[in-house]
């Protein structure tokens, strides 16, 4: 998840759209966090991730007024997420938010895991992981304190993590899985202490989720894996299975490489420099920043 971090400073992965209110309970949704919040695929591309699927379902049920994942970037650690929350660009987005999901902590831990996909082995230093987990705990405490101040109207959902190495030998899974369980325990404890909601995705994946994690050299899920994550949130959000996303509801894959994203962003910026001042939006939604999601939005109108 970390190796694409060099691109985070220039990527804009955002969607914001507005629709007529058809429900008394509507949300302004901000997705914060790492590559899982951004929707990274198992093949170093960006597509619809769990936050996009959540937004899709809430929009279809008339419960969404705005959505953005502009604050989510591949490679983000808990320290990066905390810094992003404190940034000027986040100020207005968080102030208006009524719903926030956060994915943070996996990069703190997984960057310390040495993976040999061909041999099917994992290795890590217990001392290093203990230190990383303790720092993640401290950063999460600060993240939730900051969100309480900067997003006072928002309900916060802390997304848990899945075991990311289903293809390694069974004998290699126990140690790394134990560290992941520790991380999820930290996330749950910090969420509960702050009055946020912890979303468990671990059980939906288990230790052998090759069908959700098809690339044994990459730790990101396919869209079916993201559907599992979105459904875990939607159940926690609604308290039932009423908002469950069925496989047939998934949008068609529309992955973009980071190079394509950068080219599209450059094109948008060039057009904005030549365009007349924008007029008030009259359509049901408005897209800012990343035009690659236009096809996705069209699929859920």
Secondary structure by P-SEA (a helix, b strand, c coil): cccccccccccccbbbbbcccccccccbbbbbcccccccccccccccccaaaaaaaaaaaaccccccccccccccccaaaaaaaaacccaaaaaaaccbbbbbccccccccccccccccbbbbbbaaaaaaaaaaaaaaaaaaaaaaaaaccccbbbbbbcccccccccccccaaaaaaaaaaaaaaaaaaaaacbbbbbccccccccccccccccccccccaaaaaaaaaaaaaaaccccccccccccccccccccaaaaaaaaaaaaaaaaaccccccccccccccccccaaaaaaaac
